C-alpha cells in the first residue's frame, strides 16, 4: 500500500490532477491523507467521493 500525504489550500484543480495522475500510474492500493490548510473550494467533497 502507498500512503500519500497532501497539503491542500483552495487548489482543487491541482489536487485533482495530482490524485488522478497517481491513481492511473500505480497498481498498488493508495491511501490518501489530505491535510486541510483552510479549504473552501470543494476539495473535501471531491476527495470523499473517490
VMD Tcl script that draws the C-alpha trace (Angstrom):
set ca {
  {0.00 0.00 0.00}
  {1.16 3.50 -0.81}
  {0.40 6.31 1.65}
  {0.22 9.80 0.19}
  {0.13 12.94 2.30}
  {-1.10 16.08 0.55}
  {-1.46 19.59 1.88}
  {-4.30 21.45 0.20}
  {-5.35 25.08 0.24}
  {-8.06 26.01 -2.25}
  {-6.42 24.32 -5.22}
  {-8.99 21.74 -6.25}
  {-7.81 21.56 -9.86}
  {-4.20 20.87 -8.81}
  {-5.33 18.31 -6.23}
  {-7.49 16.56 -8.82}
  {-4.62 16.36 -11.32}
  {-2.23 15.02 -8.68}
  {-4.60 12.35 -7.38}
  {-5.76 11.24 -10.83}
  {-2.16 11.06 -12.06}
  {-1.13 8.87 -9.14}
  {-4.16 6.61 -9.49}
  {-3.54 5.97 -13.19}
  {0.19 5.30 -12.74}
  {0.21 2.82 -9.87}
  {-1.24 -0.62 -9.42}
  {-0.80 -0.55 -5.66}
  {-3.62 0.37 -3.27}
  {-3.35 4.05 -2.33}
  {-4.33 5.66 0.97}
  {-4.66 9.44 0.78}
  {-4.16 11.70 3.77}
  {-5.43 15.17 2.96}
  {-4.16 17.90 5.25}
  {-6.62 20.79 5.30}
  {-4.90 24.16 5.20}
  {-8.11 26.20 5.03}
  {-10.10 24.57 2.24}
  {-13.16 26.36 0.87}
  {-13.21 25.11 -2.73}
  {-14.90 21.68 -2.65}
  {-11.73 19.61 -2.26}
  {-13.14 17.68 0.73}
  {-16.32 16.83 -1.18}
  {-14.32 15.67 -4.18}
  {-11.94 13.52 -2.08}
  {-14.85 11.95 -0.15}
  {-16.48 10.98 -3.45}
  {-13.45 8.93 -4.58}
}
mol new
graphics top color blue
foreach p $ca { graphics top sphere $p radius 0.5 }
foreach p [lrange $ca 0 end-1] q [lrange $ca 1 end] { graphics top cylinder $p $q radius 0.2 }
display resetview
